Structures are given as structure tokens and as C-alpha cells.
Amino acid sequence: MNFFRGVMGGQAAGPQPSGAETIQKLCDRVASSTLLEDRRDAVRALKSLSKKYRMEVGTQAMDHLINILQTDRSDSEILGYALDTLYNIICNDEEEEQDESEDAVTPLPVSGKRKNVSMPDENAQKQADDLGAQFTDKFIQDPEHITLLLTLLEEFDFHVRWPGVKLLTALLKNQGVQVQGIVLVSPMGVSRLMDLLADSREVIRNDGLLLLQQLTKGNAAIQKIVAFENAFERLLDIITEEGSSDGGIVVEDCLLLLLNLLKNNSSNQNFFKEGSYIQRMKPWFEVGDDNSGWSAQKVTNLHLMLQLVRVMVSPVNSPGATASCQKSMYQCGLLQQLCTILMATGVPADILTETINTVSEVIRGSQVNQDYFASVNAPSNPPRPAIVVLLMSMVNERQPFVLRCAVLYCFQCFLYKNQKGQGEIVATLLPSTIDANSISAGQLLCGGLFSADSLSNWCAAVALAHALQDNLTQKEQLLRVQLATSLGKPPVSLLQQCTNILSQTKAEKGSKVQTRVGLLMLLCTWISNCPIAVTHFLHNQENVPFLTAQISENLGEDERLVQGLCALLLGICIYYNDNSLENYTKEKLKQLIEKRIGKENFVEKLGFITKHELYSRAAQKPQPVFPSPEQMLFDHEFTKLVKELEGVITKAVHKSTEEEKKEEEVKKTLEQHDNIVTQYKELIREQDAQIQELKEQVASMTSENEQMQTTVTQQLSQIQQHKDQYNILKLKLGKENQSQSNSQGDGSQMNGLQTEELSQLREEVEELRKQHSLLQTQLDDKDALINTLKSGASQTADGPTGGSDNTELLQELEALRSQVQSQSTEINQLKTERQDLLRKAEAGSSDTAVPSSDGSLDGAKMAELEGRLTAQTSENHRLEEEVKRLSESRAELEQQLASSTSTVAILQTEKTKLQTEVQESKKEQDDLLMLLADQDQKIHSLKQRLKELGETVEDEDDLDARDQTDDDDEEDEDED
């Protein structure tokens, strides 16, 4: 312990050992001690010495420290000391000393902080960097060391996880590419690091952000993995929690990580857009009315947020992806929010500049966004268009240079592929549309074009050139612009005024190269591909001599660019010349060049443009970015024009007249072919449109078919389920009846069929039976009615006077007839008896020997017969009236026979339909029975297979036997 007291600061007797000797003893103690406490104290001592004796500790102790990480995984304290020591010897940044002791408790930091680098000597810093790189190389020689470190990051203990995060960050700073490769191939390596963002301890989460920043630098593969590990969602949540633009350094770290993930990574950009994360950026740019007192951190955060928007719509991205992001930004209101910042007051200059650049790229090439931007007005009295307000800043020489460049870029993006906007800008210069009471964009451009400030001249010339870019109509319209130079003098055209300024600046002492370059770029853009403008330019007799004089002179380096641009302008006059001016035809201009300048000299001067050092810089990207106003010479779009025309102008100058005639003939032939090709293209477009319509119809029909197939499949599935349930029920009912006869039917399940399902199936079967009985009854009724009608029709056909359609009425009529006949017969019999009695009475009156009693008896019988005869006579009359009534009813029924005949056919059709339904129902029942049999066979085969595989399967007989046994047991219990 005396040794450790000496190391940790205690005073020991005798000579003190050197630092290297102490470190060697500590390393021996770490390697040889068997007690964990001794090793822990030795590692703690190494940690305290690692900053002062960085070289010695790194050289002697690194292997021992790595061994501690591998072997003492169970003790978090020694792991923390080892990781801190490794961090101290690998990290190149100076940190504040932290007082540590054995009894001190390390406080938990609340948030991560930046490491301040304050090396007094650059050489010392370089040596420290080299030392850190050497130790990093030594550490990562074995990739398993990185894997071990990733494994330790899974430990939740703060004293292990936090030093591990810092150590891995330092390794990435020193040897990023190598460490990235090891992490990339490590299983779940990136996923483990992404878990740091979910840590509830802010210091680990914040340092995890710094770690992921280093990990994702310049590695597209890791960037994709991090993005698909839900990084966007987590980072945006952290930004929101921390207060968005008003947040602290954590928001800045999140934004820097987002920039790493999205910049030059089309896959992540598409994932960001498809995940609707662009919409979540809108609240970042909600600024209040009071914009005073912006903190430096807020300015930094908002600057990074604007850069993040620009990354999504950068001109270097694919056009399709950029257009999609621009559309999303307009639809979610992000563009409107940016325009609000653009027109707000109190916004810092650098934020305003970056906002202008951001709006520029959001509207670049998007017609909808450009139209919206044209409608934005500044909150002034009276309201002015935002474009006018921005142009006022561009031509104002008191504004900052970067702001003027940003406004120029915004104006260029507004006019990029926007012929409508180009027309509106040129229209403000035409005499018929000039409003003397308001300031227009055209007036500002003309004012800047002819001002005394050379930078304003250049910016106005380039802006006006963009209003003419690839727009032949506006080039011709601009020829109508007339300018009033001074009182008493006639107005001159804008084209002539530009050439006048060129000659004036040339004559002035200390000529303005920037102004002349801007005017020459404007003239080249204006007359290129516009023969009418070429004619107007050549019509001034002074222009061609001025150009030839400029080109032929031997001037200094500063004038070479002007000579090259003059050669380009003269070459455009040759190439796009329609030979309408006799003095300046193509051939005469070429002869003039050959005599005054020389063809080789002309081509050499033309090549001065592309050889200029600032040409290649301007050709790289559309945004005009220049370190100083003096270097602002070339425009990006103009470099494209030079690249396009340099070769063709060189050929045009060297060609002879005969070659030109041949070329013209070839051009005519090509034009004819082009016309034919155009016709075919139009035909193909029409056919494509028809094909597209047919494809859409096919797609819709296919969709409908798929929906119908899905519906049919669902219905078939439901039918199949009902069939299976019906078959199962039918068989199980039979087995249930048998089981009930044996065991009083107390089973609760039958082959896994639940009681509720059984009841449901029974109800469905009972309903089917009722439907079947109802259909059968209806069929029988219809059959009876049809047979009745048929028999009535046949009787009617056989009768002499027609028939009836009602059998009951006919039977009643026949009964009445027979009754009448029987009554008539009885009456006749009574009449006969009466006559006999009368004859007997007459015979008795002559015979006096007949007793009186016989006479009274005959009289009574006579009276009775008279009464019966009277009653039968009245009954006969009644029956005759009934027969008459029935005859009339029969006549009415005969009239209904015709309609009944047609009813028979209808009923016959219904009968056929019902019979068909009955047959289908029977067939369906048969199919259900067959399916049930097949299902039982499958179940049986599956049970056999399960038995073969060694599984225990209970048969139905076993289940019945078990149910019977359970029932018997219950009965025995009840008896007990």
C-alpha cells in the first residue's frame, strides 16, 4: 500500500522513482496481481498518470488495459478506469482535469459539452495528433478490440458506457475510415451505437450524437444503415424536445448528424421524403414578430436547418428527386414559411442571406413554386413584389457582397426554365407596360446596368441575360426597348446602348473589366440563336470595327478575357447570320477576320475564355460563390453557352463557301428528315396515349376482376366452411345419438367440436330443412293447382257448351242436378200414389159396406200426401232457380278460362324453377356429404401420420370411452 500512496500523492521516504519506472511497476502489478482490488488500484493509478505521461502509459500499458477489458468484465469500476486511461492516451484534445479520489463519488453530468482545444504551439499539437494516430493504429490492429468495445457499450453502467462512447469517438477522429470498416462488418455494430440515442442519461445521448457524427462521415453504407435504424425519427424528436431553433448545442449536433446522413445520399434523401419528415421541418422556421436579440446558438441552429432544406433540393441531386421535394415543401407550407422569414424585419444578415439561397433552390425549375414566389409581396406601403425588393438590394452597392450574390442567385433560380417569369420581367421594360408611379424589375435592372458601380453592372447584366436564356421570343421583344439617354437627343435601343457603354469603358482610363465582361456576356446570350438580334447588332456600322479592333490588339493579361468574349460575340454574328445585310454576310465577316485578325489568332483569342482560372470555378455549380467582388466574372449558364458555341464557331470560321453550301444542303435534308421524324413522333405520341388509355382500362378492369375474384373466393370459402360444418354436424349428430343411447348423451365435446358451434350448426341445419320443406310444399301446391287446371281444361274441351276452371263449382252443379232429378222422381211417385188413392176413394163411395174407420184413414193419408206434394213442388222451384244461378256462374267462369290458360304456363315455369332449386339443394347436400367423407379420410390419414411420428393421438372411440368413463364416475359420486 505504501507504493500506491506514493503514486497517488502520498510522501514516501527515499529517492522517488521516475515516471517510466512507476508506470512499469504499475503495469507489472496489473499483469501479475491475483486480487481484483490490487489490479483496480493499479489501473486507477495509470489513469491518473495517463495525461502527464501519455507516451509511457500508451507504450507500456495498452496491452494490459485491453486484457483488463477482456478478463475483468464483471467489475464495472475497473472497466471504467481502463477505458478512461485508453481515452486519455488516444484522444488528442486537452480536457479539464477532474479531481478523483478513492472515496469521491463521480457526479452524473447533465449534458455533453464541447471539448476546447487550446494548444499553445502548433508543433506540439501536431506531435499530439501523431501520437494519438499511432496509439489508434496500435489499438485497431486487432479488429476484435473494436468488437470488444462495441460489446462494452451494451453495459448500462454509466462508468462503463460513457468512457466507451468517448473512446470510440476518439478512435473515429484519428482513424475514421479504418474504424468505420470494422464497425460496418461487426454484427449489429451500428445498431448498438444507435441505442445510445435512446439512453435516458443526456450526457451519454449527447456524446452518442458526436460519435454518430464521426461514424457517418463520408461512408454511404453506414449512413444508410443508420437511417434505416429509425435515426430520422429519433433525431427530429430530440430537436423538438430541445426547443428546435431555440435549443442549445444538442440541436446543433442533431442537425450536423442529419446533414451527414442526407448530403450526397440519394437513398436517404428519398427515405426522408417518403417518411413525411419534410413536413416536420416547417415548425423550425416559425419566427415571431420580435426578431431582436438572436443568440449565436440560434443563428447557428437556423443556419444548419436552412442547409438541411438545401440538401434536399440541391441542383446536384437528380431532377426527379429535387422536383418531388420541391412539391412537398410547397404543399406542406415550408416555402411559405421561408418567404415569411425573407420578408421579416430584424433577421440577422447571415440568416437572411442563407434564407434567400434556400428559397432560390426550393423554387428553381418548379413552375408552381416560381409562380407562388412571384405573388409574394413585401410588407411595405404600398406593397411591393418580393422580387422588386430583392433587386433593390442587389443593385445597392451599400449592401453586403454575399447578400447581393444571394439575391442574384434567387433571381436566376426564379427565371430558370420559367418562360412565364421571363416574359413578365421583359414586359416591365417595354414602352406599353412601363408605370411611371412604381418601380419595376426592369427599371431596377436598367438602372444597375448603367450605374457607376461595376458590380451592379455585372449583376444586372447577368440577371437580364437570364431573362433571355433559351427564350427566342423575349430576345426579339427586348429589341423594342428604347432608352432616353439625355434631353434633346433621340432615344436609342437597349442593344445599342450596351455597345456604346462598351466603347466608352474601353476609352476610359483604367477600364472596368467587370462591367465590360458583364455586358459582353449579355450581348452573347442575347444574339445567340436569334438571327434578328444579330441583324440589329450588325446594322450599327460601329460594332464590327470595334470588335475587330479589340481582338486584334495585343493587350495585357487583364484584357485577354475581354478579347476572348469579343471573339465569341463576333463568332456568334457569323454562325447565326442570315445574310440579310449585304455588307456583313457570313463570307464577308470571315474575310474580314482573315484580313484584320487572322483565323489562327482569332481561334487563339477565343480560347482565352475557357483557359481563364475563374471559368472552371463558375462551371462547377449554379450558385455564384466568389471570395471577393473582383473575382465575380463568369456566370454558370454562360459557361454552358461557351462550351456549346466554341467548337461550332471555330468550324464556321475555318469553313469555305462551298463547304457552307454543302452544309446548308445537308441541313435542309436533315430538316426534312426532322419533319418526318416529328410527324412520326406525333403519331407515336398519339398511339402511346391510346395505349396508355387502354392500359388504364385494362388496369381498372384487372382491378375489378381481382376484387370480384376476391369476393368469389371469400364466398366460396364461406360456403366451404358451411359445408364442412354441416357435414361434421351431420356425422357428429349420428354419433351423438349413439352416444346418448349408451351414456345418456352427456358429452360436452365431439371430436373437438364445441357446444356453441354445435348449437349453431344445428340451427343452420334446421333452417335448411325448413327451407327445403317450404320449397317442397310450394312445389306440391303448384303441382295440385296445375293438375286441377289441366283437368278443368280437359272437361271443358269435352262438354257441348263449354267448361269451367273450378272443379268444386262443377261438382256442386252436378249434385244439384241429381237432387232435382230425384225430387222429380219422388214427386211423380207421390202423384201416382195420389191417383191410386183417388181411384180407391171413388170405388169406396159406391160400396156402403166399408167401415168408417177405413174411410178416415184414407182421408188422413190423402191430406199427408197433399202436404208432401206441395213441399216438394216448392223445393223443386227453389232448385230450378239454383240451377239457373249456377248456370250464370258457369258462364262467368267460362270467360275466365282464357286467362287461366296463360297462368298455367307461368306456374309451369315456376314449377320447373322450384324443381331445379330442389335438385341443386339435393346435389349440394350430396357434395357436402362427399366433402365430409374426404375430410374424415384426411383427418384419419393425419392421425396415422402423427402416430407414426410418435405423437399421442386419441381416436373418437377413445374419446367416447373416456367420456363414458367420466360419466360413470360422476354417477358413482352421485350415488355415494
Stockholm file with secondary structure:
# STOCKHOLM 1.0

chainA/1-976         MNFFRGVMGGQAAGPQPSGAETIQKLCDRVASSTLLEDRRDAVRALKSLSKKYRMEVGTQAMDHLINILQTDRSDSEILGYALDTLYNIICNDEEEEQDESEDAVTPLPVSGKRKNVSMPDENAQKQADDLGAQFTDKFIQDPEHITLLLTLLEEFDFHVRWPGVKLLTALLKNQGVQVQGIVLVSPMGVSRLMDLLADSREVIRNDGLLLLQQLTKGNAAIQKIVAFENAFERLLDIITEEGSSDGGIVVEDCLLLLLNLLKNNSSNQNFFKEGSYIQRMKPWFEVGDDNSGWSAQKVTNLHLMLQLVRVMVSPVNSPGATASCQKSMYQCGLLQQLCTILMATGVPADILTETINTVSEVIRGSQVNQDYFASVNAPSNPPRPAIVVLLMSMVNERQPFVLRCAVLYCFQCFLYKNQKGQGEIVATLLPSTIDANSISAGQLLCGGLFSADSLSNWCAAVALAHALQDNLTQKEQLLRVQLATSLGKPPVSLLQQCTNILSQTKAEKGSKVQTRVGLLMLLCTWISNCPIAVTHFLHNQENVPFLTAQISENLGEDERLVQGLCALLLGICIYYNDNSLENYTKEKLKQLIEKRIGKENFVEKLGFITKHELYSRAAQKPQPVFPSPEQMLFDHEFTKLVKELEGVITKAVHKSTEEEKKEEEVKKTLEQHDNIVTQYKELIREQDAQIQELKEQVASMTSENEQMQTTVTQQLSQIQQHKDQYNILKLKLGKENQSQSNSQGDGSQMNGLQTEELSQLREEVEELRKQHSLLQTQLDDKDALINTLKSGASQTADGPTGGSDNTELLQELEALRSQVQSQSTEINQLKTERQDLLRKAEAGSSDTAVPSSDGSLDGAKMAELEGRLTAQTSENHRLEEEVKRLSESRAELEQQLASSTSTVAILQTEKTKLQTEVQESKKEQDDLLMLLADQDQKIHSLKQRLKELGETVEDEDDLDARDQTDDDDEEDEDED
#=GR chainA/1-976 SS CHHHHHHHTCCCSSCCCCHHHHHHHHHHHHHHCCSHHHHHHHHHHHHHHTTTTHHHHHHHHHHHHHHHHHHCTTCHHHHHHHHHHHHHHHCCSCCCCCCCCSSCCCCCCSSCCCCCCCCSCHHHHHHHHHHHHHHHHHHTTSHHHHHHHHHHTTCCCHHHHHHHHHHHHHHHHHSHHHHHHHHHHSTTHHHHHHGGGGCSSHHHHHHHHHHHHHHHTTCHHHHHHHHHTTHHHHHHHHHHHTTGGGCCHHHHHHHHHHHHHHTTCHHHHHHHHHTTCSGGGGGGGCCCSCCCCCCHHHHHHHHHHHHHHHHHTCTTSCHHHHHHHHHHHHHTTHHHHHHHHHHCSSCCHHHHHHHHHHHHHHHTTCHHHHHHHHHCEESCSSCEEHHHHHHHHHTCTTSCHHHHHHHHHHHHHHHTTCHHHHHHHHHTTSGGGCCTTSCCHHHHHHHHHTSSCHHHHHHHHHHHHHHHTTCHHHHHHHTTCEECCSTTSCCEEHHHHHHHHHHHHHHSSSCCHHHHHHHHHHHHHHHTTCHHHHHHHHHSTTHHHHHHHHHHSCCCHHHHHHHHHHHHHHHHHHHTCCSCSGGGCHHHHHHHHHHHTCHHHHHHHHTHHHHSHHHHHHHHCSSCCCSSGGGCCCCHHHHHHHHHHHHHHHHHHHCCHHHHHHHHHHHHHHHHHHHHHHHHHHHHHHHHHHHHHHHHHHHHHHHHHHHHHHHHHHHHHHHHHHHHHHHHHHHHHHHHHHHHHHHTTCCSCBTTBCHHHHHHHHHHHHHHHHHHHHHHHHHHHHHHHHHHHHHHHHHHHHSSSCCCSCHHHHHHHHHHHHHHHHHHHHHHHHHHHHHHHHHHHHHHHHCTTSCHHHHHHHHHHHHHHHHHHHHHHHHHHHHHHHHHHHHHHHHHHHHHHHHHHHHHHHHHHHHHHHHHHHHHHHHHHHHHHHHHHHHHHHHHHHHHHHHHTTCCCCCHHHHHHHHHHHHHHHHHHHHC
#=GC SS_cons         CHHHHHHHTCCCSSCCCCHHHHHHHHHHHHHHCCSHHHHHHHHHHHHHHTTTTHHHHHHHHHHHHHHHHHHCTTCHHHHHHHHHHHHHHHCCSCCCCCCCCSSCCCCCCSSCCCCCCCCSCHHHHHHHHHHHHHHHHHHTTSHHHHHHHHHHTTCCCHHHHHHHHHHHHHHHHHSHHHHHHHHHHSTTHHHHHHGGGGCSSHHHHHHHHHHHHHHHTTCHHHHHHHHHTTHHHHHHHHHHHTTGGGCCHHHHHHHHHHHHHHTTCHHHHHHHHHTTCSGGGGGGGCCCSCCCCCCHHHHHHHHHHHHHHHHHTCTTSCHHHHHHHHHHHHHTTHHHHHHHHHHCSSCCHHHHHHHHHHHHHHHTTCHHHHHHHHHCEESCSSCEEHHHHHHHHHTCTTSCHHHHHHHHHHHHHHHTTCHHHHHHHHHTTSGGGCCTTSCCHHHHHHHHHTSSCHHHHHHHHHHHHHHHTTCHHHHHHHTTCEECCSTTSCCEEHHHHHHHHHHHHHHSSSCCHHHHHHHHHHHHHHHTTCHHHHHHHHHSTTHHHHHHHHHHSCCCHHHHHHHHHHHHHHHHHHHTCCSCSGGGCHHHHHHHHHHHTCHHHHHHHHTHHHHSHHHHHHHHCSSCCCSSGGGCCCCHHHHHHHHHHHHHHHHHHHCCHHHHHHHHHHHHHHHHHHHHHHHHHHHHHHHHHHHHHHHHHHHHHHHHHHHHHHHHHHHHHHHHHHHHHHHHHHHHHHHHHHHHHHHTTCCSCBTTBCHHHHHHHHHHHHHHHHHHHHHHHHHHHHHHHHHHHHHHHHHHHHSSSCCCSCHHHHHHHHHHHHHHHHHHHHHHHHHHHHHHHHHHHHHHHHCTTSCHHHHHHHHHHHHHHHHHHHHHHHHHHHHHHHHHHHHHHHHHHHHHHHHHHHHHHHHHHHHHHHHHHHHHHHHHHHHHHHHHHHHHHHHHHHHHHHHHTTCCCCCHHHHHHHHHHHHHHHHHHHHC
//
